[in-house]
Amino acid sequence: MEIRWLKQTASPEAIVVFGGWAVGPEVFDHLAGDQDILFVSDYRDLAADLPDLSGYEKVSLLAWSFGVAAYGHWQRARADLFQRRIAVNGSLTPVDREAGIPPVVMQKTIETLSAASYQRFITRVFGAGQPEAVIDIAARQEELRAVAARGAAPDPGFDHVWISEKDKIFPAANLKRAWAGHRITSLAAPHMPFAGFSSWQELLA
């Protein structure tokens, strides 16, 4: 796991973001808010602990894409830090034909990962063409294999689930099955929906 502060200003409130696969924190740069922001990525292993957050009056969790299952696995062995948990376009069963990314798609992504296929992936994530991006192919293949090998994560108790109807990574129908019984809000957005939000508070609603 890679853990880094995106913003640290001694705010009384912090948000911990478990990000997605091979997409950096820049997708959150435009979001307004006074909260301190801690960003977690790289799920090849889940052994790392977060920094001490006990000084905050409130700590919220936002998990996106593969960050949803990664957080579920990570939290299982640790004391609960969060007053609110939000899931965005991800599943506790990340590789699943009915409730996640179909296994055949995951396997093909691993086997054929290249600079060109990653660029196509990023285009699907954003729903539009993106500037050329750089990827560490071996590391990201290792991460995908680790995600698949962990399997289903326990439900840590998400308070709200955002699901994008135009998601080309996690099929929206699969996510709706995965989160049946939870509070769900649908978005007319791609897998990366954050451009449709202006503040962290909107996402944590």
N, C-alpha and C positions, 0 to 999 in steps of 0.2 A: 504494500500500500504506500502511496505517496500522499502526504498530508501537508498542506500549506495554508497559511493565512492569506486571503485575498484582501482583507480589510481588518485592521485591528486598532481601534481607537478608544479602548476602555469604555465602550458602550455597556449599558446594563443588560443588553440582550445580544445573544449570538445565534447564528444559524449555521448548522453543519450541513454541507451539501455533499452527498455521495453522487458523484457525477457519472456520466455514461462512458462507454468504451471509445477510446481514441478520439475524443472531442474535448478540447480544453475548456477552461473556465471563462473564456472570452464571451461565451453566449449569455453570461450573466452581467456583463460589464455595465449595461445600460440601466439596470434595475436600481431605482432609488430606495433609500432607507438608511436609518441610522445604525442598523445592526452590524456587529462584527461578523465577518463571513469566513468560515473555515472550509476549505475544499479538499475532498478526498477522492483519489483516483487510483488506478492500477490495481486490479484485483487478482493478481497472480498469487498473492497470499493475503490473508486477513489477520496477520499476527500483531500488527501494530496497534498501539493504543492512541487515543486522542490526547492532546494536551489537557491539562487540568482546566475544566470549565466550571468548577464549583463556585467561582466568584461572580458568575452571572446570575441575575435575577430570573432570567428565562432563557432556555435553550430549545430551539426548534430544529427539526430534521426535515430536509428536503432530499428525496432520493429520486434519481432519474435513470430510466432505462436499466442497464445491468446493475446500476447502483442500488436498485430496490432489493434484489436478491442478495447482493453483497452485504448491504446493511442488515438484512434479516439474519444472515449467517453470523456476521460480526457481533451483533447485539446479543445473540443467544448466550454467550459466555461472559457477559459483562453486566454490571449494574446499569439500570436504565437512567439516562441523563435527560431525557427529552419530555417537555410538556406537550408538544404537538408534533405529529409526524405526517408528512405529505408525500404521496407517491405520484410520479409523473411518468406515464408511458413506459411502464416496466411491470414485471410480474415476479412473484415469489417462486414461480416455476419458469425460469427464464428460457429453458430449452424444452419445449413441449408442443406437440402437434395441435392441441386444443386450447392451451392456456399460456402460450409463450411464443417463442420463435420456433417454427417447425425444425426438428432435428436435421432433416436433409438440407435445409437452408444453412443452418449453422455449420454443418460439416463442409459444405461447399465453400462457405466463406473462409473457413480455416485453410482448406486445401489450396484454394486459388488466390489467396491474399497476395496482392502486389500493389505497386504504386498506382497502377491504373484502376484496379478494382476498388482500392480505397477511395480514390477520387469519385468513383461512381457511388460508393456507399455514402460519402459526405453529401453528394447531390441529393440522394434519397432522404437523408436525415433532415436537410434544410428545405427540401422541396423546391430547390432551385440550384443552378450552377454556382460553384464556389471557387475562389482562388486556389491555385495548386497548393496542396498540403504535403507535408513530409510525414512519413510513418516509419517506425522501427518494426519491420515486418516480423522478425523472429520474436520480439517481445510481445507484440500484440497477438500473434498466434498462440503463444504460451498463455496469455491471459484468457483468450477464448476457450482454450482447452481446460483451464482451471475452472472457469465459470460452468462449463458443461459437466465437468466431473463432480462438482459439488452438489449438483441436483437441486431439488426443491429446498427452499429456506423456510424456517418457521415464521409465522405471522407475528411481528412484534406489536401489532395493533395500530395500523394506519388510520388516521382520522378522516382523511379525504384523499380521493384518487382522481387525478386528471387523466383523461383519455382523449387522444387526438384522432378524429375520424379519418384524417388523411395520412395516418402513420403508415409508412412503407417499410418499417423495420419490425415492429411488433404489430401484427394485424389487430385492428380495433375490436373485431369480433372476439378474438382470443382473449384480449384484455378484459372485455366485459364479462366473459365466462370466468376468468380468473378472479375477478373482484366482485362476483355476485354476492349481494348482501352487505356490501360496503357502500359508503356514500361516494357516488361517482358524479363527476361533471364532465360532459363532452365538450371538446373544443374543435372548431373548424380550423385545424392547423396540422402541420407535418409533425414528424417525430420530435423535432426541436421546436417547441411551441413558445419559447420564452419571448420571442419578438412581439408577441401579442400582449405582453404584460409590461407595465411601466414601473412597478414597485414590488419589492419583496412581500409587502403586506398583502397584495392581491394574490400572490401565489400561496400564501399561508392561510387564506380564508377558509 
